[in-house]
């Protein structure tokens, strides 16, 4: 009995990947995944900034609504002491509108805070 052994020719297209090709593919994948990671971190940071801005707007609106329930004429003119709510600070600025209207007041509610991008603030004002 003869066992014949044949040589199988491996063509260049059937050889598989070389180590260099695997390394290049790994580096490209790492670069792409790093870019995607930075993209998602930026989205999360911007989401936090918008959440803070929304909370600041709500506190300013709520502050003006609270002032509506008070006797505005008995309140002193000028700026009130800041009120701390979580990491937000809210204060009111009360000023006369015009000497022709001595009972009218311009009330401005200012909310400021330290966000992910730095110091930020928002203010609403109303005439009473």
Buried (B, 14 or more C-beta within 10 A) or exposed (E): EEEEEEEEEEEEEEEEEEEEEEEEEEEEEEEEEEEEEEEEEEEEEEEEBEEBBEBBBEBBBBBBEEBEEEEBEEBEEEEBEBEEBEEBBBBBBBEEEEEEEEEEBBBBBBBBBEBEEEEBBBBBBEEB
